[in-house]
Amino acid sequence: MKDLSLVTEKFTESVIREMTRICDAVGGYNLAQGFPDFACPREVKEAALAAIRDDKNQYPVTFGEPELRHAIALKALRYNGIKSDPATDITVTCGATEAMIASLRAIINPGDEIIVFEPFYENYGPDGILSGATPRYVKLARPDWRYCSDELAAAFNERTKAIVINTPNNPTGKVFSRAELEEVASLCQKWDCYVVTDEIYEHILYDGERHVSMASLPGMAERTITISSLSKTYSVTGWRVGWAIASERITRRIRKVHDFLTVGAPTPLQHAAVTALGLPEAYYVSLAAHYREARDFIGGVLAAAGFSFALPRGAYYILTDAAVVMRRLGARDDTDLARKLIETVGVATVPGSSFYADPGDGAGQVRFCFCKGWETLRPVAAAMAGLR
Ligand SMILES: Cc1ncc(COP(=O)(O)O)c(C=O)c1O
């Protein structure tokens, strides 16, 4: 039989989602995949049920129901400082996942390069390949995940089409400062490139950190695609509702790709999203407060077990240096350690190699997520005590 697609030979299935399947099979604690195991707000659930009962069950406007685009524009103005016209600048997608691939498909031509900070969220590797871009990686270095300005500047050239930013960052917990974003912005202006910024953790910040959106910086709205989603902020990762905000010129292209990829995100859930985006400030304060407590608790558990790391400043992951625990358990590498952690203490993690282009760079690391309720976090602490 003839060959299948060569492009799909260039990447593997998601390791993160595979870890969830392994974890489910043995009934372990899933600190691998970043989904909350507690309920989403009651009024958001009620709004979804009401939308279904009101027969909002047919195809949506392909690029998003008008009420939702309007709510996104309001929120983007208030929280992110981004001005957008709901009629022309917003595309509602099936999660941030679709927003990212649709955005890259909308801007990439053969021969184009994209710059990606490394370690990076696993999807960006296949996203680059599927869109036909050649990635260039710029390292975020321990302990505080700074990049080297010279290395960043050297990554740009006339083939650079875009830089992908994720702040707050998965897996490092880094929150890009205004000064860092300004540095990236001036390089993008110098080399005439776009920014695709994944801000899905925009409300999950610690220790007084403030979220800065690239598109709010002077001159950057025209060349920035801002991506976010309901998944993490409202604990509805299974709903698959996200969005991309960009200038009309870029949005026209994103909408075309989106229309033929998925037609639209689920209609009733788009209507419930309007309720979610209207939740009061207190909701976001209590979400961040829970995650800060969870971060400090799991941070203590991991440190006691022998893992080294810097506490995240945002998002809900801890990428650890696992050398001590690997020696203790006789693990060959990160993947072997992830397997041994499930076998010995029933805790699923993600091998560090999933976040690097060269798997060897992550061979001594594993990532834990802590987006869980106390019914999970407390037994995890008890189980992890078995590692000492
Ligand atoms: C940085 C980042 N972007 C996007 C996603 C996926 O978002 P969505 O569920 O909206 O597709 C995740 C999920 O872990 C993520 O960590």
The ligand as an ORCA input file, in Angstrom:
! r2SCAN-3c Opt
* xyz 0 1
  C       0.101     26.196     27.429
  C      -1.132     25.446     27.063
  N      -1.824     25.819     25.985
  C      -2.942     25.160     25.614
  C      -3.408     24.083     26.336
  C      -4.653     23.388     25.880
  O      -5.719     24.286     25.925
  P      -7.195     23.932     25.485
  O      -7.748     22.940     26.473
  O      -7.927     25.226     25.563
  O      -7.129     23.379     24.122
  C      -2.719     23.655     27.483
  C      -3.180     22.486     28.244
  O      -2.486     21.933     29.060
  C      -1.545     24.368     27.845
  O      -0.850     24.020     28.919
*
